[in-house]
C-alpha cells in the first residue's frame, strides 16, 4: 500500500512541480519533504490541508488515493479555505461568538434565505 508521501510525490511528478517549488508554495521545509522521501515518513496532520490546496486535490483523494468522478458519487461534505479569505474570516469570527450569538446568527441567516 502506498504511503501519503508516495502519493504526494506521484502528484508532484504529474504536475511537473519540483520539491523546491512545493516547499515554497506550502511553507514546508525542503528538509522535511526530503525526509518523507528518504525515510518514507508522512507529513504531520496539520499540513495536509495546505498540501491538498497546493496539489489541487481533496484530503479524501490524498489520503485514500480515490478520486470522486461522475454524477452519482457522494457530494463533498468539507470545504477547504485559508483564514485570510472572506470565508475564513467569517468562520473565525463565528467561532469567537457565544453559543447564543451563534444561534441568533443562524436564525438571521435562515430569515435572509426566505
The first five atom37 places (N, CA, C, CB, O) and aatype in JSON, in Angstrom:
{
  "aatype": [20, 20, 20, 20, 20, 20, 20, 20, 20, 20, 20, 20, 20, 20, 20, 20, 20, 20, 20, 20, 20, 20, 20, 20, 20, 20, 20, 20, 20, 20, 20, 20, 20, 20, 20, 20, 20, 20, 20, 20, 20, 20, 20, 20, 20, 20, 20, 20, 20, 20, 20, 20, 20, 20, 20, 20, 20, 20, 20, 20, 20, 20, 20, 20, 20, 20, 20, 20, 20, 20, 20, 20, 20, 20, 20, 20, 20, 20, 20, 20, 20, 20, 20, 20, 20, 20, 20, 20, 20, 20, 20, 20, 20, 20, 20, 20, 20, 20, 20, 20, 20, 20, 20, 20, 20, 20, 20, 20, 20, 20, 20, 20, 20, 20],
  "atom_mask": [
    [1, 1, 1, 1, 1],
    [1, 1, 1, 1, 1],
    [1, 1, 1, 1, 1],
    [1, 1, 1, 1, 1],
    [1, 1, 1, 1, 1],
    [1, 1, 1, 1, 1],
    [1, 1, 1, 1, 1],
    [1, 1, 1, 1, 1],
    [1, 1, 1, 1, 1],
    [1, 1, 1, 1, 1],
    [1, 1, 1, 1, 1],
    [1, 1, 1, 1, 1],
    [1, 1, 1, 1, 1],
    [1, 1, 1, 1, 1],
    [1, 1, 1, 1, 1],
    [1, 1, 1, 1, 1],
    [1, 1, 1, 1, 1],
    [1, 1, 1, 1, 1],
    [1, 1, 1, 1, 1],
    [1, 1, 1, 1, 1],
    [1, 1, 1, 1, 1],
    [1, 1, 1, 1, 1],
    [1, 1, 1, 1, 1],
    [1, 1, 1, 1, 1],
    [1, 1, 1, 1, 1],
    [1, 1, 1, 1, 1],
    [1, 1, 1, 1, 1],
    [1, 1, 1, 1, 1],
    [1, 1, 1, 1, 1],
    [1, 1, 1, 1, 1],
    [1, 1, 1, 1, 1],
    [1, 1, 1, 1, 1],
    [1, 1, 1, 1, 1],
    [1, 1, 1, 1, 1],
    [1, 1, 1, 1, 1],
    [1, 1, 1, 1, 1],
    [1, 1, 1, 1, 1],
    [1, 1, 1, 1, 1],
    [1, 1, 1, 1, 1],
    [1, 1, 1, 1, 1],
    [1, 1, 1, 1, 1],
    [1, 1, 1, 1, 1],
    [1, 1, 1, 1, 1],
    [1, 1, 1, 1, 1],
    [1, 1, 1, 1, 1],
    [1, 1, 1, 1, 1],
    [1, 1, 1, 1, 1],
    [1, 1, 1, 1, 1],
    [1, 1, 1, 1, 1],
    [1, 1, 1, 1, 1],
    [1, 1, 1, 1, 1],
    [1, 1, 1, 1, 1],
    [1, 1, 1, 1, 1],
    [1, 1, 1, 1, 1],
    [1, 1, 1, 1, 1],
    [1, 1, 1, 1, 1],
    [1, 1, 1, 1, 1],
    [1, 1, 1, 1, 1],
    [1, 1, 1, 1, 1],
    [1, 1, 1, 1, 1],
    [1, 1, 1, 1, 1],
    [1, 1, 1, 1, 1],
    [1, 1, 1, 1, 1],
    [1, 1, 1, 1, 1],
    [1, 1, 1, 1, 1],
    [1, 1, 1, 1, 1],
    [1, 1, 1, 1, 1],
    [1, 1, 1, 1, 1],
    [1, 1, 1, 1, 1],
    [1, 1, 1, 1, 1],
    [1, 1, 1, 1, 1],
    [1, 1, 1, 1, 1],
    [1, 1, 1, 1, 1],
    [1, 1, 1, 1, 1],
    [1, 1, 1, 1, 1],
    [1, 1, 1, 1, 1],
    [1, 1, 1, 1, 1],
    [1, 1, 1, 1, 1],
    [1, 1, 1, 1, 1],
    [1, 1, 1, 1, 1],
    [1, 1, 1, 1, 1],
    [1, 1, 1, 1, 1],
    [1, 1, 1, 1, 1],
    [1, 1, 1, 1, 1],
    [1, 1, 1, 1, 1],
    [1, 1, 1, 1, 1],
    [1, 1, 1, 1, 1],
    [1, 1, 1, 1, 1],
    [1, 1, 1, 1, 1],
    [1, 1, 1, 1, 1],
    [1, 1, 1, 1, 1],
    [1, 1, 1, 1, 1],
    [1, 1, 1, 1, 1],
    [1, 1, 1, 1, 1],
    [1, 1, 1, 1, 1],
    [1, 1, 1, 1, 1],
    [1, 1, 1, 1, 1],
    [1, 1, 1, 1, 1],
    [1, 1, 1, 1, 1],
    [1, 1, 1, 1, 1],
    [1, 1, 1, 1, 1],
    [1, 1, 1, 1, 1],
    [1, 1, 1, 1, 1],
    [1, 1, 1, 1, 1],
    [1, 1, 1, 1, 1],
    [1, 1, 1, 1, 1],
    [1, 1, 1, 1, 1],
    [1, 1, 1, 1, 1],
    [1, 1, 1, 1, 1],
    [1, 1, 1, 1, 1],
    [1, 1, 1, 1, 1],
    [1, 1, 1, 1, 1],
    [1, 1, 1, 1, 1],
    [1, 1, 1, 1, 1]
  ],
  "atom_positions": [
    [[0.84, -1.18, 0.0], [0.0, 0.0, 0.0], [0.89, 1.25, 0.0], [-0.95, -0.01, 1.22], [1.92, 1.3, 0.66]],
    [[0.46, 2.25, -0.74], [1.23, 3.49, -0.83], [1.04, 4.33, 0.42], [0.83, 4.28, -2.07], [-0.02, 4.35, 1.04]],
    [[2.12, 5.02, 0.77], [2.02, 5.97, 1.89], [1.51, 7.3, 1.35], [3.41, 6.14, 2.6], [1.46, 7.52, 0.14]],
    [[1.13, 8.17, 2.25], [0.69, 9.51, 1.85], [1.82, 10.22, 1.11], [0.25, 10.33, 3.09], [1.59, 10.88, 0.1]],
    [[3.04, 10.08, 1.61], [4.16, 10.75, 0.95], [4.38, 10.19, -0.46], [5.44, 10.6, 1.79], [4.74, 10.94, -1.36]],
    [[4.18, 8.88, -0.66], [4.28, 8.31, -2.01], [3.29, 9.0, -2.94], [4.02, 6.78, -1.99], [3.63, 9.34, -4.08]],
    [[2.06, 9.21, -2.45], [1.03, 9.86, -3.27], [1.41, 11.31, -3.56], [-0.33, 9.81, -2.56], [1.16, 11.81, -4.66]],
    [[2.0, 11.98, -2.58], [2.42, 13.37, -2.78], [3.46, 13.44, -3.9], [2.99, 13.97, -1.47], [3.37, 14.3, -4.78]],
    [[4.45, 12.54, -3.87], [5.49, 12.57, -4.89], [4.96, 12.2, -6.26], [6.63, 11.64, -4.5], [5.44, 12.71, -7.28]],
    [[3.97, 11.31, -6.31], [3.31, 11.0, -7.59], [2.63, 12.24, -8.15], [2.29, 9.85, -7.42], [2.74, 12.54, -9.34]],
    [[1.91, 12.95, -7.28], [1.21, 14.16, -7.71], [2.19, 15.25, -8.14], [0.33, 14.69, -6.59], [1.94, 15.97, -9.11]],
    [[3.3, 15.37, -7.43], [4.32, 16.35, -7.82], [4.83, 16.04, -9.23], [5.49, 16.35, -6.81], [5.0, 16.94, -10.06]],
    [[5.08, 14.77, -9.49], [5.57, 14.35, -10.8], [4.52, 14.64, -11.87], [5.94, 12.85, -10.8], [4.85, 15.18, -12.93]],
    [[3.26, 14.28, -11.6], [2.17, 14.53, -12.56], [2.05, 16.01, -12.9], [0.84, 14.02, -11.99], [1.79, 16.36, -14.05]],
    [[2.25, 16.86, -11.91], [2.07, 18.3, -12.1], [3.34, 19.0, -12.55], [1.58, 18.93, -10.81], [3.34, 20.19, -12.84]],
    [[4.44, 18.23, -12.62], [5.71, 18.82, -13.04], [6.24, 19.84, -12.05], [5.56, 19.45, -14.38], [6.91, 20.8, -12.43]],
    [[5.93, 19.62, -10.77], [6.34, 20.56, -9.72], [7.56, 19.99, -8.99], [5.17, 20.83, -8.72], [7.58, 18.82, -8.6]],
    [[8.57, 20.82, -8.82], [9.77, 20.38, -8.1], [9.51, 20.39, -6.59], [10.98, 21.29, -8.44], [8.57, 21.03, -6.12]],
    [[10.35, 19.68, -5.86], [10.23, 19.69, -4.41], [10.48, 21.09, -3.86], [11.23, 18.68, -3.78], [9.86, 21.5, -2.88]],
    [[11.37, 21.82, -4.5], [11.68, 23.18, -4.06], [10.45, 24.08, -4.23], [12.89, 23.75, -4.86], [10.1, 24.83, -3.32]],
    [[9.81, 24.01, -5.39], [8.6, 24.82, -5.62], [7.5, 24.42, -4.64], [8.11, 24.65, -7.08], [6.81, 25.28, -4.09]],
    [[7.34, 23.12, -4.43], [6.34, 22.61, -3.5], [6.61, 23.16, -2.09], [6.34, 21.07, -3.48], [5.68, 23.57, -1.4]],
    [[7.87, 23.17, -1.68], [8.25, 23.69, -0.36], [7.91, 25.17, -0.25], [9.75, 23.47, -0.11], [7.39, 25.62, 0.77]],
    [[8.2, 25.92, -1.3], [7.91, 27.36, -1.28], [6.41, 27.62, -1.21], [8.5, 28.04, -2.52], [5.97, 28.5, -0.47]],
    [[5.64, 26.86, -1.96], [4.19, 27.1, -2.02], [3.46, 26.62, -0.77], [3.61, 26.41, -3.22], [2.41, 27.16, -0.43]],
    [[4.01, 25.61, -0.09], [3.35, 25.1, 1.12], [3.9, 25.7, 2.4], [3.48, 23.6, 1.18], [3.24, 25.68, 3.44]],
    [[5.12, 26.24, 2.33], [5.76, 26.74, 3.53], [6.37, 25.63, 4.37], [4.77, 27.51, 4.36], [6.73, 25.84, 5.53]],
    [[6.49, 24.44, 3.79], [7.09, 23.29, 4.48], [8.57, 23.24, 4.11], [6.36, 21.94, 4.09], [8.93, 23.42, 2.95]],
    [[9.41, 23.01, 5.1], [10.86, 22.99, 4.87], [11.22, 21.9, 3.86], [11.61, 22.76, 6.19], [10.69, 20.79, 3.89]],
    [[12.16, 22.24, 2.96], [12.62, 21.27, 1.97], [13.19, 20.03, 2.64], [13.68, 21.89, 1.06], [13.05, 18.92, 2.13]],
    [[13.84, 20.21, 3.79], [14.41, 19.07, 4.51], [13.33, 18.11, 4.97], [15.23, 19.55, 5.71], [13.53, 16.89, 4.97]],
    [[12.17, 18.64, 5.37], [11.06, 17.77, 5.79], [10.54, 16.97, 4.6], [9.91, 18.6, 6.4], [10.26, 15.78, 4.72]],
    [[10.43, 17.64, 3.46], [9.94, 16.96, 2.25], [10.92, 15.88, 1.84], [9.74, 17.97, 1.1], [10.51, 14.78, 1.44]],
    [[12.22, 16.17, 1.92], [13.23, 15.16, 1.6], [13.15, 13.98, 2.55], [14.64, 15.78, 1.66], [13.31, 12.83, 2.14]],
    [[12.9, 14.26, 3.83], [12.76, 13.18, 4.82], [11.59, 12.26, 4.47], [12.57, 13.76, 6.22], [11.67, 11.05, 4.67]],
    [[10.5, 12.84, 3.96], [9.36, 11.99, 3.57], [9.8, 10.96, 2.54], [8.2, 12.85, 3.01], [9.41, 9.8, 2.59]],
    [[10.64, 11.42, 1.61], [11.07, 10.53, 0.53], [12.12, 9.53, 1.01], [11.62, 11.35, -0.64], [12.02, 8.34, 0.74]],
    [[13.13, 10.03, 1.72], [14.24, 9.17, 2.16], [13.82, 8.18, 3.24], [15.38, 10.02, 2.67], [14.12, 6.99, 3.16]],
    [[13.14, 8.68, 4.23], [12.8, 7.85, 5.39], [11.41, 7.24, 5.29], [12.89, 8.67, 6.66], [10.96, 6.53, 6.19]],
    [[10.73, 7.53, 4.18], [9.36, 7.02, 3.94], [8.45, 7.37, 5.12], [9.38, 5.48, 3.72], [7.68, 6.54, 5.61]],
    [[8.55, 8.62, 5.55], [7.66, 9.11, 6.6], [6.56, 9.93, 5.94], [8.45, 9.96, 7.66], [6.61, 10.19, 4.73]],
    [[5.59, 10.34, 6.71], [4.47, 11.11, 6.2], [4.44, 12.49, 6.83], [3.15, 10.38, 6.45], [4.98, 12.7, 7.91]],
    [[3.79, 13.45, 6.14], [3.67, 14.78, 6.73], [2.8, 14.76, 7.98], [3.1, 15.77, 5.7], [1.97, 13.87, 8.14]],
    [[3.0, 15.74, 8.85], [2.17, 15.84, 10.04], [0.77, 16.28, 9.61], [2.78, 16.83, 11.08], [0.6, 16.94, 8.59]],
    [[-0.21, 15.92, 10.4], [-1.61, 16.12, 10.03], [-1.98, 17.58, 9.78], [-2.49, 15.56, 11.09], [-2.84, 17.85, 8.95]],
    [[-1.35, 18.51, 10.49], [-1.74, 19.91, 10.31], [-1.26, 20.5, 8.98], [-1.2, 20.75, 11.45], [-1.6, 21.64, 8.65]],
    [[-0.5, 19.74, 8.22], [-0.03, 20.2, 6.9], [-0.87, 19.64, 5.75], [1.43, 19.8, 6.71], [-0.72, 20.09, 4.61]],
    [[-1.74, 18.69, 6.02], [-2.49, 18.02, 4.97], [-3.33, 19.0, 4.15], [-3.39, 16.95, 5.57], [-3.34, 18.91, 2.92]],
    [[-4.03, 19.91, 4.78], [-4.91, 20.82, 4.04], [-4.14, 21.73, 3.1], [-5.72, 21.66, 5.01], [-4.57, 21.95, 1.96]],
    [[-3.02, 22.27, 3.53], [-2.23, 23.14, 2.65], [-1.61, 22.32, 1.52], [-1.13, 23.87, 3.45], [-1.5, 22.81, 0.39]],
    [[-1.21, 21.09, 1.81], [-0.67, 20.21, 0.77], [-1.73, 19.96, -0.29], [-0.18, 18.87, 1.38], [-1.46, 20.03, -1.49]],
    [[-2.95, 19.66, 0.15], [-4.05, 19.41, -0.78], [-4.36, 20.64, -1.61], [-5.3, 18.98, -0.01], [-4.6, 20.53, -2.81]],
    [[-4.34, 21.81, -0.98], [-4.62, 23.05, -1.71], [-3.59, 23.27, -2.81], [-4.63, 24.26, -0.75], [-3.94, 23.59, -3.94]],
    [[-2.31, 23.1, -2.48], [-1.24, 23.32, -3.45], [-1.28, 22.29, -4.57], [0.12, 23.29, -2.75], [-1.02, 22.62, -5.72]],
    [[-1.61, 21.04, -4.23], [-1.63, 19.97, -5.24], [-2.96, 19.88, -5.98], [-1.33, 18.65, -4.58], [-3.08, 19.14, -6.96]],
    [[-3.95, 20.64, -5.53], [-5.24, 20.64, -6.22], [-6.03, 19.37, -6.06], [-5.03, 20.9, -7.67], [-6.73, 18.95, -6.98]],
    [[-5.93, 18.75, -4.88], [-6.7, 17.53, -4.6], [-7.44, 17.71, -3.27], [-5.77, 16.27, -4.54], [-7.1, 18.59, -2.48]],
    [[-8.43, 16.88, -3.06], [-9.14, 16.91, -1.78], [-8.38, 16.06, -0.78], [-10.6, 16.42, -1.94], [-7.59, 15.2, -1.17]],
    [[-8.6, 16.28, 0.51], [-7.98, 15.4, 1.51], [-8.38, 13.94, 1.28], [-8.38, 15.83, 2.93], [-7.58, 13.03, 1.48]],
    [[-9.62, 13.72, 0.86], [-10.07, 12.36, 0.58], [-9.22, 11.73, -0.52], [-11.56, 12.36, 0.16], [-8.8, 10.58, -0.4]],
    [[-8.96, 12.49, -1.58], [-8.15, 11.95, -2.68], [-6.73, 11.66, -2.24], [-8.13, 12.93, -3.85], [-6.15, 10.64, -2.62]],
    [[-6.16, 12.55, -1.44], [-4.79, 12.34, -0.98], [-4.68, 11.17, -0.02], [-4.26, 13.61, -0.32], [-3.78, 10.34, -0.14]],
    [[-5.6, 11.11, 0.93], [-5.49, 10.1, 1.98], [-5.96, 8.72, 1.53], [-6.28, 10.52, 3.17], [-5.51, 7.71, 2.07]],
    [[-6.85, 8.66, 0.55], [-7.35, 7.36, 0.12], [-6.85, 6.95, -1.25], [-8.86, 7.36, 0.12], [-6.84, 5.77, -1.59]],
    [[-6.42, 7.93, -2.03], [-6.0, 7.64, -3.4], [-7.17, 7.57, -4.34], [-5.23, 6.34, -3.44], [-6.97, 7.44, -5.55]],
    [[-8.38, 7.66, -3.83], [-9.58, 7.6, -4.67], [-9.88, 8.98, -5.23], [-10.79, 7.07, -3.87], [-9.45, 10.0, -4.7]],
    [[-10.62, 8.96, -6.3], [-10.99, 10.21, -6.94], [-12.49, 10.23, -7.12], [-10.27, 10.4, -8.28], [-13.07, 9.25, -7.6]],
    [[-13.14, 11.34, -6.75], [-14.58, 11.47, -6.96], [-14.81, 11.81, -8.42], [-15.2, 12.54, -6.03], [-14.4, 12.88, -8.88]],
    [[-15.48, 10.93, -9.15], [-15.82, 11.22, -10.54], [-17.26, 10.83, -10.78], [-14.87, 10.47, -11.52], [-17.84, 10.04, -10.03]],
    [[-17.83, 11.4, -11.81], [-19.21, 11.07, -12.16], [-20.21, 11.83, -11.32], [-19.45, 9.59, -12.0], [-19.84, 12.52, -10.36]],
    [[-21.47, 11.71, -11.68], [-22.51, 12.46, -11.0], [-23.14, 11.69, -9.86], [-23.57, 12.85, -11.98], [-23.88, 12.27, -9.06]],
    [[-22.87, 10.4, -9.75], [-23.5, 9.61, -8.7], [-22.66, 9.52, -7.45], [-23.79, 8.23, -9.21], [-23.09, 8.96, -6.44]],
    [[-21.46, 10.07, -7.5], [-20.61, 10.0, -6.31], [-21.14, 10.92, -5.22], [-19.16, 10.37, -6.66], [-21.91, 11.84, -5.48]],
    [[-20.73, 10.64, -4.03], [-21.14, 11.42, -2.87], [-20.66, 12.86, -3.0], [-20.6, 10.78, -1.56], [-19.54, 13.09, -3.46]],
    [[-21.47, 13.8, -2.62], [-21.07, 15.2, -2.69], [-20.06, 15.49, -1.59], [-22.29, 16.14, -2.57], [-20.02, 14.82, -0.56]],
    [[-19.24, 16.51, -1.83], [-18.26, 16.9, -0.83], [-18.96, 17.41, 0.42], [-17.31, 17.97, -1.38], [-19.92, 18.18, 0.33]],
    [[-18.49, 16.99, 1.57], [-19.03, 17.44, 2.83], [-18.03, 18.31, 3.57], [-19.44, 16.25, 3.7], [-18.19, 18.58, 4.76]],
    [[-17.0, 18.75, 2.87], [-15.96, 19.52, 3.5], [-15.5, 20.6, 2.52], [-14.77, 18.61, 3.95], [-15.4, 20.36, 1.32]],
    [[-15.22, 21.77, 3.06], [-14.65, 22.86, 2.28], [-13.28, 23.17, 2.85], [-15.58, 24.12, 2.3], [-13.06, 23.06, 4.06]],
    [[-12.37, 23.55, 1.98], [-11.03, 23.93, 2.42], [-10.76, 25.34, 1.94], [-9.95, 22.93, 1.88], [-10.84, 25.62, 0.74]],
    [[-10.45, 26.24, 2.87], [-10.11, 27.6, 2.51], [-9.18, 28.14, 3.58], [-11.37, 28.49, 2.37], [-9.11, 27.62, 4.69]],
    [[-8.46, 29.18, 3.23], [-7.5, 29.74, 4.17], [-8.14, 30.82, 5.03], [-6.29, 30.31, 3.43], [-9.17, 31.39, 4.67]],
    [[-7.52, 31.08, 6.17], [-8.07, 32.06, 7.12], [-8.08, 33.48, 6.57], [-7.27, 32.03, 8.39], [-8.88, 34.3, 7.02]],
    [[-7.21, 33.78, 5.61], [-7.14, 35.15, 5.12], [-8.17, 35.46, 4.03], [-5.76, 35.43, 4.59], [-8.16, 36.56, 3.47]],
    [[-9.05, 34.51, 3.74], [-10.13, 34.76, 2.78], [-11.34, 35.3, 3.53], [-10.49, 33.48, 2.0], [-11.41, 35.23, 4.76]],
    [[-12.29, 35.82, 2.78], [-13.51, 36.33, 3.39], [-14.23, 35.22, 4.17], [-14.44, 36.91, 2.31], [-14.71, 35.45, 5.28]],
    [[-14.31, 34.03, 3.58], [-14.94, 32.9, 4.29], [-14.17, 32.5, 5.53], [-15.07, 31.7, 3.36], [-14.76, 32.19, 6.57]],
    [[-12.85, 32.51, 5.43], [-12.03, 32.17, 6.59], [-12.25, 33.14, 7.74], [-10.56, 32.15, 6.2], [-12.36, 32.73, 8.89]],
    [[-12.31, 34.43, 7.41], [-12.54, 35.43, 8.45], [-13.95, 35.3, 9.04], [-12.34, 36.85, 7.88], [-14.15, 35.5, 10.23]],
    [[-14.91, 34.96, 8.18], [-16.28, 34.76, 8.65], [-16.35, 33.59, 9.65], [-17.22, 34.51, 7.46], [-16.99, 33.71, 10.69]],
    [[-15.72, 32.49, 9.32], [-15.73, 31.31, 10.2], [-15.0, 31.62, 11.51], [-15.06, 30.1, 9.5], [-15.46, 31.25, 12.59]],
    [[-13.88, 32.3, 11.4], [-13.13, 32.64, 12.61], [-13.96, 33.54, 13.54], [-11.8, 33.34, 12.23], [-13.97, 33.34, 14.76]],
    [[-14.65, 34.51, 12.97], [-15.5, 35.4, 13.77], [-16.65, 34.61, 14.39], [-16.05, 36.54, 12.9], [-16.97, 34.8, 15.57]],
    [[-17.25, 33.73, 13.61], [-18.36, 32.9, 14.11], [-17.9, 32.06, 15.3], [-18.9, 31.99, 12.99], [-18.63, 31.94, 16.28]],
    [[-16.72, 31.49, 15.21], [-16.21, 30.63, 16.29], [-15.95, 31.42, 17.57], [-14.93, 29.94, 15.84], [-15.94, 30.85, 18.66]],
    [[-15.74, 32.71, 17.45], [-15.48, 33.54, 18.63], [-16.77, 33.97, 19.33], [-14.68, 34.77, 18.23], [-16.73, 34.49, 20.44]],
    [[-17.92, 33.76, 18.68], [-19.2, 34.12, 19.28], [-19.61, 33.12, 20.35], [-20.29, 34.22, 18.21], [-19.16, 31.97, 20.33]],
    [[-20.44, 33.55, 21.25], [-21.01, 32.62, 22.25], [-22.01, 31.71, 21.53], [-21.71, 33.4, 23.44], [-22.41, 32.0, 20.4]],
    [[-22.4, 30.63, 22.16], [-23.36, 29.7, 21.58], [-24.68, 30.42, 21.27], [-23.61, 28.51, 22.55], [-25.28, 30.2, 20.22]],
    [[-25.11, 31.27, 22.18], [-26.35, 32.03, 21.96], [-26.23, 32.94, 20.75], [-26.7, 32.86, 23.21], [-27.15, 33.03, 19.94]],
    [[-25.1, 33.63, 20.63], [-24.88, 34.52, 19.49], [-24.84, 33.73, 18.18], [-23.58, 35.31, 19.68], [-25.35, 34.19, 17.16]],
    [[-24.22, 32.53, 18.21], [-24.18, 31.69, 17.02], [-25.59, 31.29, 16.6], [-23.32, 30.43, 17.27], [-25.92, 31.32, 15.42]],
    [[-26.44, 30.92, 17.58], [-27.82, 30.54, 17.28], [-28.58, 31.71, 16.67], [-28.53, 30.05, 18.55], [-29.33, 31.54, 15.71]],
    [[-28.39, 32.91, 17.23], [-29.05, 34.1, 16.7], [-28.62, 34.36, 15.26], [-28.74, 35.33, 17.57], [-29.44, 34.65, 14.39]],
    [[-27.33, 34.25, 15.03], [-26.79, 34.48, 13.67], [-27.38, 33.48, 12.69], [-25.25, 34.38, 13.67], [-27.79, 33.85, 11.59]],
    [[-27.43, 32.22, 13.08], [-28.02, 31.2, 12.21], [-29.48, 31.5, 11.93], [-27.87, 29.81, 12.84], [-29.96, 31.26, 10.82]],
    [[-30.19, 32.02, 12.93], [-31.59, 32.42, 12.75], [-31.7, 33.54, 11.74], [-32.2, 32.85, 14.09], [-32.58, 33.51, 10.88]],
    [[-30.83, 34.54, 11.83], [-30.82, 35.64, 10.87], [-30.56, 35.12, 9.46], [-29.76, 36.68, 11.25], [-31.2, 35.55, 8.5]],
    [[-29.62, 34.19, 9.36], [-29.28, 33.64, 8.04], [-30.47, 32.89, 7.45], [-28.06, 32.71, 8.13], [-30.74, 33.01, 6.26]],
    [[-31.17, 32.12, 8.27], [-32.37, 31.42, 7.78], [-33.41, 32.42, 7.3], [-32.97, 30.51, 8.89], [-34.04, 32.21, 6.26]],
    [[-33.58, 33.5, 8.04], [-34.57, 34.52, 7.66], [-34.18, 35.18, 6.33], [-34.69, 35.59, 8.76], [-35.05, 35.49, 5.52]],
    [[-32.9, 35.38, 6.11], [-32.43, 36.0, 4.86], [-32.66, 35.12, 3.64], [-30.96, 36.32, 4.96], [-32.83, 35.63, 2.53]],
    [[-32.68, 33.82, 3.83], [-32.87, 32.89, 2.72], [-34.28, 32.99, 2.14], [-32.6, 31.47, 3.17], [-34.49, 32.7, 0.96]],
    [[-35.25, 33.38, 2.96], [-36.66, 33.44, 2.5], [-36.96, 34.62, 1.66], [-37.58, 33.45, 3.66], [-38.1, 34.79, 1.21]]
  ]
}
